[in-house]
Amino acid sequence: MTNSLGIYIHIPFCERKCNYCNFYSVVPNGQEGEYINRISEELVKWGERTARPIDTLYIGGGTPSLLKPDELSALICAAKENFNLQSDAEITIEVNPKDATGDFLALAKKLGVNRISLGVQSSNDGELVLLGRRHNFEDVKRAVSLARGLGFDNISADIMIGLPFSSSVSLQKSIDDILSLKTEHISAYILKVEKGTPFYEMGVPLPDEDSIADQYLQMCRAFKEAGYEHYEVSNFAKNGYESRHNNRYWRCLEYIGIGPAAHSFFEGERFYYPSDLNGFLKGNSVLSDGKGGDPEEFVMLALRLSRGLVFSEYEERFGQKINEKFKAKAEFFKDMGLCEVNSNRVSLTSNGMLVSNSVILELIGELYENL
């Protein structure tokens, strides 16, 4: 396992809840300054526990772009002062396109942010209204133009598929418009209506499973033809622009998450802060989530990546070989067009990624000879 760490900082504030969102967030009510102070205290505490090099810093949310200039400055400076942040570290901040002013982006650039993640979701303004987003696609184009003008050369855009009333035609418009932005990275999400969200209460109609599958494969083909590598189930990147931070999660590498609802994998343990802003401000402790990095978890995460599970890496990490039952099951899925298999690797095809949860669960069930 590499000795480096990643840092994730959660900013839980949103002006309003998007209709599909089940992530932990709250409407700002004047607690932002106090929150940044508490985050800074936690950065001091965790920084005292480790001198390991930090090669990724990710500021997510919520809506980090709601932070005032002094809050953003205090946050990033505290991270730099308390951790061994590497000179070539990837520093990402999530930005709502509506908030991407020249002043905000210029400050982020000055503070060392070198990767912007834009929550685009769709280029169809009607779909954005339905989703409850604050921006329109003109805001997106303006944000990308401003970021490029300031020298940002690593921009990611989110797209969402399987939207209510969507079709291959409406999706293709979003695909074409997002490709026209020429961002280095694209994250793609299939809409799932979760209990407790406005969409759940509304009972919004979603496309059927076959239509969603067609949309996913349509998207995969389009991004591949445009020169993006489908390097993870939900992520596409130009060569060399894979998300280094998110790759930590998928390669079962360690990271520290700070803020309510933030999860960590550190020194072999998984733990998280409760989803409670007021509790966090009062200094509540993290809760244990058990051991991390066991064989099942390693295999599950590795198979989300297009590089797949490399048998020699598994053997080096766990001191045991992948058994023949596992390989036989992988060959079974290969015959179905869901896997690619060779002597040292198994990986999912685009069709396999579409049903990744089922395929991965079956493969994990074959990990041990005595099961």
SULGIUR-V728487 format. One record per pair of residues at least 4 apart in sequence whose ideal C-beta (glycine too) atoms are under 6 Angstrom apart, sorted by the first residue. I is the first residue (numbers start at 1). J is the second residue. D is the distance in Angstrom with one decimal. If there is no record, write none. Layout:
i->I j->J d->D
i->I j->J d->D
This chain:
i->2 j->253 d->6.0
i->3 j->52 d->5.6
i->4 j->53 d->4.8
i->4 j->55 d->4.5
i->5 j->52 d->4.8
i->5 j->54 d->5.4
i->5 j->254 d->5.6
i->6 j->56 d->4.0
i->6 j->245 d->5.3
i->6 j->248 d->4.5
i->6 j->255 d->3.7
i->7 j->54 d->5.6
i->7 j->57 d->4.9
i->7 j->256 d->5.5
i->8 j->58 d->4.9
i->8 j->257 d->4.2
i->8 j->262 d->5.9
i->9 j->59 d->5.0
i->9 j->258 d->5.2
i->9 j->259 d->6.0
i->10 j->259 d->3.2
i->10 j->262 d->4.3
i->11 j->61 d->4.3
i->11 j->62 d->4.4
i->11 j->64 d->4.2
i->12 j->24 d->5.9
i->12 j->25 d->5.1
i->12 j->26 d->5.5
i->12 j->62 d->4.5
i->12 j->260 d->5.6
i->12 j->277 d->5.8
i->13 j->28 d->4.5
i->13 j->62 d->5.4
i->13 j->63 d->6.0
i->13 j->66 d->5.2
i->14 j->25 d->4.2
i->14 j->62 d->5.6
i->14 j->63 d->4.9
i->17 j->21 d->5.6
i->18 j->131 d->5.8
i->18 j->132 d->4.3
i->19 j->131 d->5.8
i->19 j->132 d->3.9
i->19 j->198 d->4.2
i->19 j->199 d->4.9
i->20 j->191 d->5.9
i->20 j->197 d->5.9
i->20 j->199 d->5.2
i->22 j->194 d->4.0
i->22 j->197 d->5.3
i->24 j->260 d->6.0
i->24 j->261 d->3.8
i->24 j->275 d->4.1
i->25 j->62 d->4.8
i->26 j->277 d->5.4
i->28 j->32 d->5.8
i->31 j->35 d->5.5
i->32 j->71 d->5.9
i->34 j->281 d->6.0
i->36 j->71 d->4.7
i->36 j->74 d->5.3
i->36 j->75 d->5.5
i->38 j->281 d->5.5
i->39 j->258 d->6.0
i->40 j->78 d->4.1
i->42 j->258 d->4.8
i->43 j->47 d->5.8
i->43 j->78 d->4.7
i->43 j->79 d->5.8
i->43 j->82 d->4.6
i->44 j->82 d->5.3
i->46 j->256 d->5.4
i->47 j->82 d->3.1
i->47 j->83 d->5.0
i->51 j->84 d->5.7
i->53 j->84 d->5.1
i->53 j->86 d->5.3
i->54 j->83 d->4.7
i->54 j->84 d->5.8
i->54 j->85 d->4.7
i->55 j->86 d->5.0
i->55 j->89 d->5.1
i->56 j->90 d->4.7
i->56 j->244 d->5.1
i->56 j->245 d->3.8
i->57 j->79 d->5.8
i->57 j->89 d->6.0
i->57 j->91 d->4.7
i->58 j->92 d->4.7
i->58 j->245 d->4.4
i->59 j->64 d->4.7
i->59 j->93 d->4.5
i->60 j->94 d->4.9
i->61 j->94 d->5.6
i->63 j->96 d->5.3
i->64 j->93 d->5.3
i->64 j->94 d->5.3
i->65 j->95 d->4.3
i->65 j->96 d->5.2
i->65 j->99 d->3.6
i->67 j->71 d->4.2
i->67 j->72 d->4.4
i->69 j->107 d->5.5
i->73 j->77 d->5.9
i->76 j->111 d->4.5
i->79 j->83 d->5.9
i->80 j->85 d->5.2
i->85 j->89 d->5.2
i->90 j->115 d->5.7
i->90 j->244 d->4.3
i->91 j->112 d->5.4
i->91 j->113 d->4.9
i->91 j->114 d->5.4
i->92 j->115 d->4.1
i->92 j->117 d->5.7
i->93 j->108 d->5.8
i->93 j->113 d->5.1
i->94 j->117 d->4.7
i->95 j->100 d->5.2
i->95 j->116 d->5.6
i->95 j->118 d->5.6
i->96 j->119 d->5.7
i->97 j->118 d->5.6
i->97 j->135 d->4.2
i->97 j->139 d->4.1
i->97 j->140 d->4.5
i->97 j->143 d->4.4
i->98 j->134 d->4.7
i->98 j->135 d->4.1
i->98 j->139 d->5.2
i->100 j->105 d->5.9
i->100 j->143 d->3.4
i->102 j->106 d->5.8
i->102 j->146 d->5.2
i->105 j->146 d->5.5
i->105 j->147 d->5.5
i->105 j->150 d->5.4
i->106 j->150 d->5.7
i->108 j->113 d->3.9
i->109 j->150 d->5.1
i->115 j->154 d->4.4
i->116 j->147 d->5.5
i->116 j->152 d->5.5
i->116 j->155 d->5.0
i->117 j->156 d->4.4
i->118 j->143 d->6.0
i->118 j->157 d->5.1
i->119 j->158 d->5.1
i->120 j->140 d->5.2
i->120 j->157 d->4.6
i->120 j->158 d->5.4
i->121 j->131 d->5.9
i->121 j->158 d->5.8
i->121 j->160 d->4.6
i->122 j->127 d->4.1
i->122 j->128 d->5.5
i->122 j->174 d->5.0
i->123 j->137 d->4.5
i->123 j->174 d->4.5
i->123 j->177 d->3.5
i->124 j->170 d->5.9
i->125 j->136 d->4.7
i->127 j->163 d->5.5
i->128 j->133 d->4.3
i->135 j->139 d->4.0
i->144 j->181 d->5.1
i->147 j->152 d->4.0
i->147 j->155 d->5.9
i->154 j->184 d->5.3
i->155 j->183 d->4.5
i->155 j->184 d->6.0
i->156 j->185 d->3.8
i->157 j->178 d->5.4
i->157 j->183 d->4.6
i->157 j->186 d->5.4
i->158 j->187 d->4.9
i->159 j->178 d->5.6
i->159 j->188 d->5.1
i->160 j->189 d->5.0
i->160 j->191 d->5.5
i->161 j->190 d->5.6
i->161 j->215 d->4.6
i->161 j->219 d->6.0
i->162 j->190 d->4.8
i->162 j->191 d->4.5
i->162 j->207 d->5.7
i->162 j->212 d->4.3
i->163 j->191 d->5.6
i->164 j->204 d->4.5
i->164 j->205 d->5.8
i->164 j->206 d->6.0
i->166 j->170 d->4.9
i->166 j->171 d->5.9
i->168 j->218 d->5.9
i->171 j->215 d->5.2
i->174 j->178 d->6.0
i->175 j->222 d->4.8
i->179 j->226 d->5.2
i->184 j->238 d->4.8
i->184 j->241 d->3.9
i->185 j->237 d->4.7
i->185 j->241 d->5.2
i->186 j->236 d->4.5
i->187 j->235 d->5.3
i->188 j->219 d->6.0
i->188 j->234 d->5.2
i->193 j->199 d->4.7
i->193 j->200 d->5.3
i->195 j->200 d->5.3
i->199 j->204 d->4.8
i->207 j->211 d->3.7
i->207 j->212 d->5.3
i->213 j->354 d->5.7
i->216 j->354 d->5.4
i->220 j->230 d->5.7
i->220 j->350 d->4.7
i->223 j->228 d->4.2
i->223 j->236 d->4.5
i->228 j->236 d->3.9
i->229 j->237 d->5.8
i->230 j->236 d->5.5
i->230 j->306 d->5.8
i->231 j->235 d->6.0
i->231 j->237 d->5.7
i->231 j->242 d->5.2
i->231 j->306 d->5.0
i->232 j->304 d->5.5
i->232 j->305 d->5.3
i->233 j->304 d->4.9
i->233 j->353 d->4.6
i->233 j->356 d->5.4
i->237 j->241 d->4.4
i->237 j->242 d->4.6
i->242 j->247 d->5.9
i->247 j->251 d->5.7
i->248 j->253 d->4.3
i->248 j->255 d->5.3
i->250 j->301 d->4.8
i->250 j->304 d->5.3
i->250 j->305 d->5.3
i->252 j->293 d->5.2
i->252 j->298 d->4.8
i->252 j->301 d->5.2
i->254 j->265 d->5.1
i->254 j->266 d->5.4
i->255 j->265 d->5.9
i->256 j->264 d->4.9
i->256 j->266 d->5.4
i->257 j->262 d->3.3
i->257 j->263 d->5.0
i->257 j->264 d->4.7
i->258 j->262 d->5.5
i->260 j->273 d->5.3
i->260 j->275 d->5.4
i->260 j->276 d->5.6
i->260 j->277 d->5.3
i->260 j->280 d->4.6
i->261 j->275 d->4.3
i->262 j->273 d->5.3
i->263 j->272 d->4.3
i->264 j->271 d->5.4
i->265 j->270 d->5.2
i->265 j->292 d->4.5
i->270 j->289 d->4.0
i->270 j->290 d->5.8
i->270 j->292 d->4.1
i->271 j->286 d->4.4
i->271 j->288 d->5.2
i->271 j->289 d->5.4
i->272 j->287 d->5.9
i->272 j->289 d->5.7
i->273 j->286 d->5.5
i->274 j->279 d->5.7
i->279 j->284 d->4.1
i->280 j->284 d->6.0
i->295 j->318 d->5.5
i->295 j->367 d->5.9
i->296 j->364 d->5.1
i->299 j->309 d->5.7
i->299 j->364 d->5.7
i->300 j->360 d->5.4
i->302 j->309 d->4.3
i->303 j->309 d->5.6
i->303 j->360 d->5.0
i->308 j->345 d->5.3
i->308 j->346 d->5.4
i->308 j->347 d->2.6
i->309 j->346 d->5.3
i->310 j->345 d->5.2
i->311 j->322 d->4.8
i->311 j->344 d->5.0
i->312 j->344 d->5.8
i->314 j->322 d->5.8
i->315 j->321 d->5.4
i->322 j->326 d->5.1
i->323 j->369 d->5.3
i->325 j->366 d->4.3
i->326 j->366 d->4.4
i->326 j->367 d->5.9
i->329 j->363 d->5.6
i->329 j->366 d->4.6
i->330 j->339 d->5.3
i->330 j->341 d->4.9
i->330 j->346 d->4.3
i->331 j->341 d->5.8
i->333 j->338 d->4.3
i->333 j->339 d->4.0
i->333 j->359 d->5.8
i->334 j->339 d->4.6
i->334 j->341 d->4.8
i->337 j->351 d->5.5
i->338 j->349 d->6.0
i->338 j->351 d->5.7
i->338 j->352 d->3.6
i->338 j->359 d->5.6
i->339 j->346 d->5.7
i->339 j->348 d->6.0
i->339 j->352 d->5.5
i->340 j->347 d->5.2
i->341 j->346 d->4.9
i->348 j->352 d->3.4
i->348 j->353 d->4.9
i->348 j->356 d->5.9
i->352 j->359 d->5.5
i->355 j->359 d->5.8
i->356 j->360 d->5.6
